[in-house]
Amino acid sequence: MELLAFGDTGWGDELFYATLMTIAVALTAMLIGFFFALIFTPLKLSKNKFLNFIANSYTTIIRGVPELLVIYLFFFGGTGAVMYVASIFGYNEYIEINAFITGAFAIGIISGAYSTEVFRGAIQSIDKGQFEAANVLGLNKFGKFFKIILPQTLRLAIPNLSNVWQITLKDTSLISVTGLVEIMRQSYIAAGSTRDPLFFYSFAAVLYLLLTFVSMKLINRLEVKYSRGY
Amino acid sequence: MDLELMINSFPKLLSAAVITLKLLSVSLIIGLLIGLFFAILRLNKNIFINKFAYGYSYVFRGTPLLVQIFIIYFGLGQIEYLRSTVLWVILKEPYWCAIIAFALNTGAYTSEILRSAFQTIKPGLIEAGKSLGISNKIIFYKIQIPIAIRQSLPAYGNEIILMMKGTSLASTVTLMDLTGVAKYIISTTFKPVEVFIVAGGIYLFMTFIIHNVIKYLEKKYSFSQ
């Protein structure tokens, strides 16, 4: 137990901050994912074949290629890509992107592909009559989307989005390969310096279980809130 | 675009893909047996056996695969007692550690898939078997299991693809699978995009094949309800 003491003698505080880092990366990645889903869901539902093709390529590639490979692409390629873009604008100094942004972006793109599929499924399963009723009521596009379609989409999407959240949360462990100090990386460091990998990796597993457990409880509440009236 | 590098790295990546497929198939076979075993435990009425099986699947589905591999590969070696047993022959090999982790992980997901498949079997089918005077054991093997397999094919197909992506983590314990070799080539040439296209293409091709095989099986074993 003294291994987990807070302060200089133990790893308690380090692991605590690492847990916060994991939560921060997962939340950022989830938000980036929503942003991608916001762009690609309409493309998927669009009648234009070309737009369909773009959105399908995105979700197929990301869901068919290992997460680790995507992370390596961003880790090794991210700096190069940003410097290339900067050089177009005449900036030629070395730019270093920090591990948090690279990691959150890589996981976010992965999470976005899953979210896109979830939103597509949810919108498609809304009854056609709802769209028609909104039209009949004379709502404008804005009102139709925010008052009629979105609340129903959310109700249908939340259970599946909670799966996406679980996947995203677990995927953050892979960012440890880029050196960002989250739970996995901190356990690796602690295991290396104390020569007690069994304890620290098991403790990491407990931390992840705790995170998934607590987030499931919170999401269940959201689910109840959005399924009022059903 | 460095086309030469892409062409040169293709055979290397392809031979690494063989290792990926080996890891995948061995862990899927062991995982299926583990999954079936725990799915049957989940259907047991004894609350302790039931909770034990639930706990297994909860823990393995709630923690990242990376943690599981690290516990098995780095963690278990720390137990002195294990080092003196026959098990150590297996546990000192990263290859087998990865397979144990993958098999336990996919076993947890498979047990959930099979459990829900068993639970959706209409009671009438089992009753029909009983009224024909078939013994419980044969009802289980000849009626419940074939129907459960058919029911769980789509979900299991997804699980195979997820597991194929999961095998990429073998590269973190020194195995040179497809992702491991891809990372090696990237870090020596600093051409991430080219290598990503080739390695990702091979992964996508494998996903495509698995997807279609499952679709074919679904069609073959479909029945009108």
Contacts between the chains, C-beta under 8 A, distances in Angstrom:
chain1	res1	chain2	res2	distance
A	60	B	204	7.3
A	61	B	200	6.7
A	61	B	204	6.6
A	63	B	161	7.9
A	64	B	161	7.1
A	64	B	165	7.9
A	64	B	200	8.0
A	64	B	203	6.0
A	64	B	204	4.6
A	64	B	207	3.9
A	64	B	208	7.7
A	65	B	165	7.3
A	65	B	200	4.5
A	65	B	203	4.9
A	65	B	204	6.5
A	66	B	164	7.9
A	66	B	165	4.2
A	66	B	166	7.6
A	66	B	167	7.8
A	66	B	168	3.5
A	66	B	179	5.7
A	66	B	203	6.4
A	67	B	165	6.6
A	67	B	168	7.4
A	68	B	168	4.5
A	68	B	169	6.5
A	68	B	171	6.9
A	68	B	172	7.9
A	68	B	179	5.3
A	69	B	168	6.3
A	69	B	179	5.3
A	69	B	182	6.2
A	69	B	196	6.5
A	69	B	199	6.0
A	69	B	200	6.2
A	69	B	203	7.1
A	72	B	179	7.5
A	72	B	182	7.0
A	72	B	183	5.4
A	72	B	186	6.0
A	72	B	192	6.7
A	72	B	196	7.5
A	73	B	192	5.2
A	73	B	193	7.1
A	73	B	196	4.5
A	76	B	186	5.1
A	76	B	187	7.0
A	76	B	190	6.7
A	76	B	192	4.0
A	77	B	192	3.6
A	77	B	193	5.7
A	77	B	196	7.4
A	80	B	190	7.8
A	80	B	192	7.4
A	166	B	62	7.8
A	170	B	63	7.3
A	170	B	64	4.2
A	170	B	65	7.5
A	171	B	64	7.5
A	172	B	64	8.0
A	173	B	64	3.8
A	173	B	66	4.6
A	173	B	67	6.4
A	174	B	64	7.6
A	174	B	66	6.3
A	174	B	169	7.8
A	176	B	66	7.4
A	177	B	172	7.0
A	184	B	64	7.3
A	184	B	66	6.2
A	184	B	67	6.8
A	184	B	70	7.9
A	187	B	70	7.8
A	188	B	70	7.7
A	191	B	74	6.6
A	195	B	78	7.8
A	196	B	78	7.0
A	197	B	70	7.0
A	197	B	71	7.9
A	197	B	74	3.9
A	197	B	75	4.9
A	197	B	77	8.0
A	197	B	78	6.0
A	198	B	71	6.9
A	198	B	74	7.6
A	198	B	75	3.6
A	198	B	76	7.0
A	198	B	78	4.6
A	198	B	79	7.0
A	201	B	67	5.9
A	201	B	70	4.7
A	201	B	71	4.4
A	201	B	74	6.6
A	201	B	75	5.1
A	202	B	71	6.1
A	202	B	75	6.8
A	204	B	67	5.3
A	204	B	70	8.0
A	205	B	59	7.4
A	205	B	63	4.5
A	205	B	67	4.8
A	205	B	68	7.5
A	205	B	71	6.6
A	208	B	62	6.6
A	208	B	63	4.6
A	208	B	64	6.1
A	208	B	67	6.4
A	209	B	58	7.9
A	209	B	59	6.6
A	209	B	62	4.7
A	209	B	63	5.9
A	212	B	62	4.3
A	212	B	63	7.9
A	213	B	62	7.2
